[in-house]
Amino acid sequence: MIAFCPLQLGAKGKAHTSWKLQGGIGVCASIGNVEKLLEAKSAFVEVNIQNFFNPYESDSAFASKMEQAKRYSLPLYSGNCFFPGKMKLTGGQLDVQGVLDYAEIAMRRAHMAGTKIFVLGSGGARNIPEGFDRKRAEEQFVGLCKRIAEIGEKYGIVLVLEPLRKEETNFIHTVKEALEFVKAVNHPYFKVLADFYHMACEKESPESIVEAADELYHCHIAEVEVRSAPGVKGDDFTPYFKALKQIGYKGAIALECNWKDFDKEVECGVAETEKQAASVSDFD
């Protein structure tokens, strides 16, 4: 049976000098890489939703994937790449029922796998079409996210909104912007994700993490130049970890990176992330 993550996760807790990432350090990867992730001491795997929980595939095809996953003890804690670009979340081509039906199948399957978080990045899907009224698109998005969050609550899966750099979407680029939409949706199963890579690309201060404390539920990490794993280029992430410690963050962090040598870089990336997070344990 696939292991469930036994750790208490969430956003805000009381900050203390012995702070650490209670949710652990995981990696965005495929099930085929699980053995290497175990060797690298990854706490969990964040799978590609479109690939692993693919609503367009039959239940029997999904069952086959589950059989493969059951061979390992690594939790399938979270999932990203929720919606394909052709499935629009804003604009005149928005098919609300189609989106909800897709989310229902994906989340039902994720519940069977013990998955606890779905990342809503999906830059192409949420992109506001040229010429479409922005206020109307925002209203569409808020209403849609509320209904997806309701499905998430049904299956015990928190939907986290991921800000993306401008090169990937024209809609929601910063943690501050994401926080505004999370407050507008106002649902306990709809929270904020902080991605250090996107924050650095958008030159957003780690202070935004502090401002989002009550709603921050998940994090991603990668170096800024080529989106490499921590330790490849030597990026310093301690300002972000200090912000997480300041709010007593109790969630997890996942490496979401481009890989040149996965086997080598994933081990280095997990170790370097752990090292930098630990380095702020005495930060006041």
C-alpha positions in Angstrom: 0.0 0.0 0.0 1.3 3.5 -0.8 2.5 5.3 2.3 0.6 8.3 3.5 2.6 11.3 4.7 2.3 11.1 8.5 3.5 14.6 9.1 1.4 17.5 10.2 1.3 19.9 7.3 -0.1 23.4 6.8 1.0 27.0 6.8 1.4 28.9 10.0 2.7 27.9 13.4 4.7 29.4 16.2 8.2 30.2 15.1 11.0 28.7 17.2 14.8 28.4 16.9 14.7 24.7 16.1 12.6 25.2 13.0 12.9 22.8 10.2 10.8 21.7 7.1 8.4 19.4 8.9 6.8 18.3 5.7 10.2 17.3 4.3 11.9 17.9 1.0 10.5 16.2 -2.1 11.1 16.2 -5.9 8.8 16.8 -8.9 9.5 13.6 -10.9 7.9 10.6 -12.5 7.3 7.3 -10.8 10.0 5.8 -12.9 12.5 7.8 -10.9 11.3 6.7 -7.5 14.3 4.4 -6.8 16.7 7.2 -7.3 14.6 9.5 -5.2 14.7 7.0 -2.4 18.5 6.9 -2.7 18.6 10.8 -2.6 16.5 10.7 0.6 13.6 12.5 -1.0 10.6 12.6 1.5 8.0 12.4 -1.3 7.4 12.6 -5.0 5.3 15.3 -6.7 3.9 13.7 -9.8 2.7 15.2 -13.0 -1.1 15.2 -12.7 -1.7 15.0 -16.5 0.5 11.9 -16.7 -0.2 10.0 -13.5 -3.9 10.8 -12.8 -4.8 11.5 -16.4 -8.6 11.8 -16.6 -8.5 11.0 -20.3 -7.2 7.5 -19.5 -9.3 4.5 -18.5 -9.6 3.4 -14.9 -7.7 0.2 -15.9 -4.8 2.3 -17.2 -4.6 4.2 -13.9 -4.8 1.0 -11.9 -1.7 -0.2 -13.8 0.2 2.9 -12.7 -1.0 2.4 -9.1 0.4 -1.1 -9.1 3.7 0.2 -10.1 3.6 2.9 -7.4 2.6 0.4 -4.7 6.0 -1.2 -5.0 7.6 1.8 -3.3 7.2 3.4 0.1 7.6 7.0 -1.2 4.4 9.0 -0.7 2.8 10.5 -3.8 2.2 13.6 -1.7 1.5 16.2 -4.3 0.9 16.8 -8.0 1.5 19.6 -10.5 0.7 20.4 -14.1 -3.0 20.1 -13.3 -4.7 21.3 -16.5 -3.5 21.0 -20.1 -3.1 24.2 -22.0 -6.0 23.5 -24.4 -8.4 23.4 -21.4 -9.1 27.0 -20.8 -9.7 28.4 -17.3 -10.6 31.9 -18.4 -12.0 33.5 -21.6 -14.8 32.8 -24.1 -13.8 29.1 -24.5 -14.1 28.3 -20.8 -16.2 25.1 -20.4 -16.9 25.1 -16.7 -18.5 21.6 -16.5 -15.7 20.1 -18.6 -13.1 21.6 -16.2 -15.0 20.3 -13.2 -15.5 16.8 -14.7 -11.7 16.7 -15.4 -10.9 17.8 -11.8 -13.3 15.3 -10.3 -11.6 12.3 -12.0 -8.1 13.5 -11.3 -8.8 14.2 -7.6 -10.7 11.0 -7.1 -7.7 9.1 -8.4 -5.3 11.2 -6.3 -7.3 10.4 -3.2 -6.8 6.7 -3.9 -3.1 7.4 -4.1 -3.0 9.3 -0.8 -2.1 12.6 -2.5 -2.7 15.7 -0.4 -1.9 18.7 -2.6 -2.7 19.7 -6.2 -0.7 22.6 -7.6 -2.6 25.0 -9.9 0.0 26.5 -12.1 -1.2 25.6 -15.6 -0.1 28.9 -17.1 -1.4 28.2 -20.6 -4.8 27.1 -19.3 -5.3 30.1 -17.1 -3.8 32.6 -19.6 -6.3 35.4 -20.3 -7.1 35.5 -24.1 -6.0 38.6 -25.9 -8.9 41.1 -26.0 -10.9 39.4 -23.3 -12.0 41.6 -20.4 -9.6 41.1 -17.5 -12.1 41.8 -14.8 -14.5 39.2 -16.3 -11.6 36.7 -16.5 -10.7 37.3 -12.8 -14.4 36.7 -11.9 -14.4 33.5 -13.9 -11.2 32.2 -12.3 -12.4 33.0 -8.7 -15.7 31.2 -9.3 -14.0 28.2 -10.9 -11.3 27.9 -8.2 -14.0 27.9 -5.6 -15.8 25.0 -7.2 -12.5 23.0 -7.8 -11.7 23.6 -4.1 -15.0 22.1 -3.2 -14.0 19.0 -5.1 -10.7 19.0 -3.3 -12.4 19.2 0.1 -14.5 16.1 -1.0 -11.3 14.1 -1.6 -9.1 15.7 1.1 -6.8 17.5 -1.5 -5.8 21.1 -1.0 -5.5 23.2 -4.2 -2.6 25.6 -4.1 -2.3 28.5 -6.5 1.2 28.9 -8.0 2.3 32.3 -9.2 4.3 32.0 -12.5 6.8 34.3 -14.2 5.6 36.5 -17.0 7.2 34.3 -19.6 4.7 31.5 -18.7 1.4 33.3 -18.3 -0.2 36.8 -18.3 -2.1 36.1 -15.2 -0.9 36.0 -11.5 2.8 36.4 -11.3 3.6 37.0 -7.6 2.8 35.5 -4.2 1.1 38.8 -3.4 -1.2 38.5 -6.4 -2.0 34.9 -5.6 -2.8 35.8 -2.0 -5.5 38.3 -3.3 -7.2 35.5 -5.3 -7.0 33.0 -2.4 -8.7 35.6 -0.2 -11.3 36.2 -2.9 -12.1 32.5 -3.2 -12.2 32.2 0.6 -12.2 28.4 0.8 -10.2 26.3 3.3 -9.0 24.0 0.5 -7.6 26.8 -1.7 -4.2 28.1 -0.6 -1.0 29.8 -1.8 2.2 28.2 -3.2 5.5 30.1 -3.1 8.0 29.1 -5.8 11.4 30.5 -5.1 12.4 30.3 -8.8 9.4 32.4 -10.0 9.8 34.8 -7.1 13.4 35.4 -8.1 12.5 35.8 -11.8 9.8 38.4 -10.8 12.2 40.0 -8.3 9.6 39.4 -5.5 11.0 39.8 -2.0 10.8 36.9 0.5 8.8 39.3 2.6 5.8 38.2 0.5 6.1 34.8 2.2 5.6 36.5 5.5 2.6 38.4 4.3 1.1 35.2 3.0 1.7 33.3 6.2 -1.8 32.3 7.0 -2.5 31.0 3.5 0.9 29.5 2.5 0.6 25.8 2.1 3.4 24.5 -0.2 6.7 25.6 -1.8 8.8 24.9 -4.9 12.5 25.5 -5.3 15.0 25.8 -8.2 17.9 28.0 -9.0 17.2 31.1 -11.1 19.6 31.1 -14.1 18.6 27.8 -15.8 16.1 26.5 -13.2 18.7 24.0 -12.0 18.6 22.0 -8.8 19.9 23.7 -5.6 23.7 23.3 -5.5 24.3 23.3 -9.2 24.9 27.0 -9.6 25.3 27.9 -6.0 22.2 30.1 -5.4 21.5 31.2 -1.9 18.0 30.5 -0.7 18.5 31.3 3.0 16.4 34.6 2.7 13.4 32.5 1.7 14.0 29.9 4.4 14.4 32.7 7.0 11.0 33.9 5.9 9.5 30.4 6.3 11.0 30.1 9.7 9.7 33.5 10.7 6.1 32.3 10.0 6.7 28.9 11.5 5.9 27.2 8.2 5.1 23.5 8.7 4.7 22.4 5.1 6.9 20.8 2.6 9.1 21.9 -0.3 9.5 20.3 -3.7 12.4 20.6 -6.2 10.9 21.6 -9.5 13.9 21.8 -11.8 15.4 21.3 -15.2 17.9 18.4 -15.1 21.0 17.7 -17.0 22.1 14.7 -15.0 19.1 13.7 -12.9 20.8 10.9 -10.9 23.6 13.2 -9.8 21.8 16.5 -9.4 18.8 15.2 -7.5 20.9 13.8 -4.7 22.9 17.1 -4.6 19.7 19.1 -4.8 17.9 17.4 -1.9 21.1 17.6 0.3 21.7 21.3 -0.5 18.1 22.2 0.2 18.3 20.5 3.5 21.6 22.1 4.3 20.3 25.6 3.6 17.1 25.1 5.4 19.0 23.8 8.4 21.3 26.8 8.3 18.6 29.2 9.5 17.6 27.1 12.5 19.4 29.6 14.8 18.1 32.6 13.0 16.3 35.1 15.4 
